[in-house]
Amino acid sequence: MSADVDEYDGAIADNRANWDQRADVHARSRMYDVDGLLADPSRMSQVVLNDLAVLAPHLEGGTVAGRSLLHLQCHIGTDTVCWARLGAVDVHGLDLSPNSLAHARRIADADGARITWVQGDARTASRAVDRRFEVVVTSAGAIVWLPELRSWARSVHDLLEPGGVFAVRDDHPILGAMDFEPWQVTGDYLGGGGTNTYEDAATYTDGPTGAITHTVNHEWRHDLAEVTGALLEAGLVVEALGEHPFMDWRAFPDLVECPEGWRLPEGAPRIPLNFSVVARRPG
């Protein structure tokens, strides 16, 4: 493993322990509603529907059906199951947390979905998964847990078939700079400012916070120039860059429900809440 990965081993271990505990809370939460997902084979998560809206214009026929797909940072696998329900084949899900993957296996088995689960760091996913895919996706709340993006982008490139497509959609980095409290800037927007370490027993779902005893978290800011620059440097061709007025979770009380999830109320300043990038490996 390279020196730039080793530098973050302690922080990554803290995050793994934290997400191992979060997985138990999330699997029981109303937000993930695992029982409801399994009870209705036609149900699609709104996260996946939002991701598909970004991805579809770059896929022939606008669908993942019949295409091999890798879901990076898949957590407990509910969204990965939804990608399989959309007809993706040879579906793989990769996550850092072994307990998250234990839940993912249980959920996929109950759904009858044939998914291969792999434990690993998204920055070195191409070492953990010895094959290529037509589609690689990652989504909300993911890349903030990665210390740097250059190895991540190289891994994405290596995991794609020539002509394959990658899509990332995540919280807009400006929200992190505002500590999810518009309208006051309290933190870095631009990347390169080092590790943001904090203690927090809360989780973004409903459920008891007392279950989270490993409260140390480490996050890293990644501005849009860093995200797109890393993908370009890795040899991918960026086909689309989007900034969106909605997000997948209620990050602060001012947000109101909308078809895509949550957005600011009418009359509020128009700021991006999500961003997306679609990139392709040249054929």
Helices and strands as residue ranges (DSSP letters): H 3-6, H 9-27, H 34-39, H 46-55, G 56-58, G 60-62, E 68-72, H 78-85, E 89-95, H 98-111, E 115-119, G 122-124, H 125-128, E 133-138, G 143-145, H 150-159, E 160-171, H 173-177, E 196-199, G 209-211, E 216-219, H 224-233, E 237-244, E 246-247, E 256-258, E 261-263, E 274-280
